[in-house]
């Protein structure tokens, strides 16, 4: 059996407030093997998003106090420098956020944002190649007429389509681990089922 790709041990995340330190996550431990799915369940405010963001080093280290260990592919994330974290994000680990409308920049076309995410890890690629990759990913997540919709702005997409676009952005660099932070919360029940089915299909396709 191969070693787990993600190993979280005794993770504790605290934030300072006027009333003192608040424990957002306390002594959390779990592992995830590549190709497997782990669901983390908890009520609102239980620390699900906080712990997920810690895996990508997304907390402001000037305020957040993080102890314990987070290893991604054997590399320790806690205390890792920003430049190395940027290389990790998107390439090794990617995240689908709860609110796609907030995560997508309203002033830039969806395709441009996908292409930018691709170019971060493929700096030698041309803009044409990046655009072609964006269209390919929109097609793979089920966006109709991707060669046309690639030039739409986020507000021109429905809620379900925006979430599909966020999945496309998460997968555009073929990460080994994809974290989905309640990606169906803002969607109606029918679309929720479609998004969950899509994630399962893409997991099989990408073997991740």
C-alpha positions as CSV (number, residue, x, y, z in Angstrom):
1,X,0.0,0.0,0.0
2,X,1.3,3.4,-0.9
3,X,1.8,6.2,1.6
4,X,-1.1,8.7,2.0
5,X,-0.7,11.7,-0.2
6,X,-2.2,14.0,2.5
7,X,-1.3,13.5,6.1
8,X,-2.8,15.9,8.7
9,X,-1.6,15.3,12.3
10,X,-2.8,17.2,15.5
11,X,-3.7,20.2,13.4
12,X,-4.8,23.2,15.6
13,X,-5.7,26.6,14.2
14,X,-6.3,29.6,16.5
15,X,-7.2,33.2,15.7
16,X,-6.7,36.1,18.1
17,X,-9.8,38.2,19.0
18,X,-10.6,40.9,21.5
19,X,-11.7,38.2,23.9
20,X,-8.6,36.1,23.5
21,X,-7.6,33.2,21.2
22,X,-10.4,31.3,19.5
23,X,-9.8,27.7,18.7
24,X,-11.2,27.2,15.2
25,X,-9.7,23.6,14.8
26,X,-8.3,21.5,17.6
27,X,-6.1,18.4,17.3
28,X,-7.5,17.3,13.9
29,X,-5.8,14.2,12.3
30,X,-6.6,12.4,9.1
31,X,-5.0,10.9,6.0
32,X,-6.0,10.8,2.3
33,X,-4.6,8.4,-0.2
34,X,-4.4,9.4,-3.8
35,X,-7.4,8.2,-5.7
36,X,-9.6,8.1,-2.6
37,X,-12.3,10.4,-1.3
38,X,-12.6,11.7,2.2
39,X,-15.7,13.5,3.4
40,X,-15.4,15.8,6.5
41,X,-18.8,16.5,8.1
42,X,-19.6,19.0,10.7
43,X,-22.0,21.8,11.6
44,X,-21.5,25.4,10.5
45,X,-18.5,26.9,12.3
46,X,-17.0,23.6,13.2
47,X,-13.8,24.4,11.3
48,X,-14.2,22.5,8.0
49,X,-13.2,25.5,5.8
50,X,-10.5,26.6,8.2
51,X,-8.8,23.2,8.1
52,X,-9.2,22.9,4.3
53,X,-7.6,26.3,3.8
54,X,-4.7,25.4,6.1
55,X,-3.8,22.5,3.7
56,X,-3.1,25.2,1.0
57,X,-1.5,27.6,3.4
58,X,-4.2,30.2,2.8
59,X,-4.4,31.7,6.3
60,X,-2.8,35.0,7.1
61,X,0.2,33.9,9.2
62,X,0.4,37.3,10.8
63,X,-2.7,36.5,12.7
64,X,-3.5,32.7,12.4
65,X,-1.6,30.5,14.8
66,X,-1.2,27.0,13.4
67,X,0.4,24.0,15.1
68,X,0.6,20.4,14.2
69,X,1.6,18.9,10.8
70,X,0.2,19.0,7.3
71,X,2.2,17.0,4.8
72,X,1.3,17.0,1.1
73,X,3.2,14.5,-0.9
74,X,5.7,14.2,1.9
75,X,6.3,18.0,2.1
76,X,5.5,19.9,5.3
77,X,3.1,22.7,4.6
78,X,3.0,24.3,8.1
79,X,5.7,27.0,8.1
80,X,6.4,26.7,4.4
81,X,7.4,29.9,2.6
82,X,4.9,31.8,0.4
83,X,6.9,31.1,-2.8
84,X,6.9,27.4,-2.2
85,X,3.2,27.5,-1.3
86,X,2.4,29.1,-4.6
87,X,4.1,26.3,-6.5
88,X,2.1,23.8,-4.4
89,X,-1.3,25.5,-5.0
90,X,-3.0,24.4,-8.2
91,X,-0.3,21.9,-9.2
92,X,-0.3,19.6,-6.2
93,X,-3.5,20.7,-4.4
94,X,-6.4,22.7,-5.7
95,X,-9.6,23.9,-4.0
96,X,-13.2,24.5,-5.1
97,X,-14.7,27.2,-2.9
98,X,-18.2,27.4,-1.6
99,X,-19.2,30.6,-3.4
100,X,-18.1,30.4,-7.1
101,X,-19.5,33.9,-7.7
102,X,-17.2,35.4,-5.0
103,X,-14.2,33.2,-6.1
104,X,-14.4,34.2,-9.7
105,X,-13.4,37.8,-10.5
106,X,-16.4,39.7,-11.8
107,X,-14.4,42.0,-14.2
108,X,-12.5,39.2,-16.1
109,X,-13.9,36.7,-18.5
110,X,-14.2,33.1,-17.3
111,X,-11.8,31.8,-19.9
112,X,-9.2,34.5,-19.1
113,X,-9.2,33.4,-15.4
114,X,-8.9,29.7,-16.4
115,X,-6.0,30.6,-18.7
116,X,-4.3,32.6,-16.1
117,X,-4.5,29.7,-13.6
118,X,-2.9,27.5,-16.3
119,X,-0.1,29.9,-17.1
120,X,1.0,30.2,-13.4
121,X,2.3,26.6,-13.7
122,X,3.1,26.6,-17.4
123,X,4.9,30.0,-17.9
124,X,6.4,28.9,-21.2
125,X,2.9,28.2,-22.7
126,X,1.5,30.7,-25.2
127,X,-1.7,32.6,-24.5
128,X,-3.3,30.7,-27.4
129,X,-2.3,27.4,-25.8
130,X,-3.7,28.6,-22.4
131,X,-7.0,29.6,-24.1
132,X,-7.2,26.3,-25.8
133,X,-6.7,24.5,-22.5
134,X,-9.4,26.7,-20.9
135,X,-11.9,25.7,-23.6
136,X,-11.0,22.1,-23.2
137,X,-11.6,22.2,-19.5
138,X,-14.9,24.0,-19.8
139,X,-16.0,21.2,-22.2
140,X,-14.8,18.5,-19.8
141,X,-17.0,19.9,-17.0
142,X,-20.0,20.0,-19.2
143,X,-20.3,23.7,-20.2
144,X,-22.2,23.9,-23.5
145,X,-20.6,25.7,-26.4
146,X,-17.3,26.1,-24.5
147,X,-15.6,27.8,-27.4
148,X,-18.2,30.6,-27.2
149,X,-18.9,30.7,-23.4
150,X,-15.1,31.0,-22.7
151,X,-15.5,34.7,-23.4
152,X,-18.4,35.2,-21.0
153,X,-18.2,37.0,-17.7
154,X,-19.1,35.1,-14.5
155,X,-22.4,36.9,-14.1
156,X,-23.4,35.5,-17.5
157,X,-23.1,31.9,-16.1
158,X,-25.9,30.3,-14.1
159,X,-25.0,29.1,-10.5
160,X,-24.4,25.6,-11.7
161,X,-22.2,26.7,-14.6
162,X,-20.1,28.9,-12.3
163,X,-19.5,26.0,-10.0
164,X,-18.5,23.9,-13.1
165,X,-16.1,26.6,-14.1
166,X,-14.6,26.6,-10.6
167,X,-14.1,22.8,-10.9
168,X,-12.5,23.4,-14.3
169,X,-10.1,25.9,-12.7
170,X,-9.3,23.5,-10.0
171,X,-8.4,20.7,-12.4
172,X,-6.7,22.7,-15.1
173,X,-3.2,21.9,-13.8
174,X,-4.1,18.2,-13.1
175,X,-3.6,18.4,-9.3
176,X,-3.0,15.2,-7.3
177,X,-5.5,16.4,-4.6
178,X,-8.7,18.4,-5.1
179,X,-10.4,19.9,-2.0
180,X,-14.1,20.7,-2.4
181,X,-15.3,23.1,0.3
182,X,-19.1,22.6,0.3
183,X,-19.2,23.2,-3.5
184,X,-23.0,22.6,-3.7
185,X,-24.2,24.8,-0.8
186,X,-25.7,27.6,-2.9
187,X,-27.3,25.3,-5.6
188,X,-30.7,23.8,-5.8
189,X,-31.1,20.0,-5.2
190,X,-31.1,19.0,-8.9
191,X,-27.9,20.9,-9.7
192,X,-26.3,19.7,-6.5
193,X,-26.7,16.1,-7.7
194,X,-25.3,17.0,-11.1
195,X,-22.2,18.6,-9.6
196,X,-21.6,15.6,-7.3
197,X,-21.9,13.2,-10.2
198,X,-19.5,15.4,-12.2
199,X,-16.9,15.3,-9.5
200,X,-17.1,11.5,-9.3
201,X,-16.8,11.2,-13.1
202,X,-13.8,13.6,-13.1
203,X,-12.1,11.7,-10.3
204,X,-12.2,8.5,-12.4
205,X,-11.1,10.4,-15.5
206,X,-8.2,12.1,-13.8
207,X,-7.4,9.2,-11.5
208,X,-7.0,11.5,-8.6
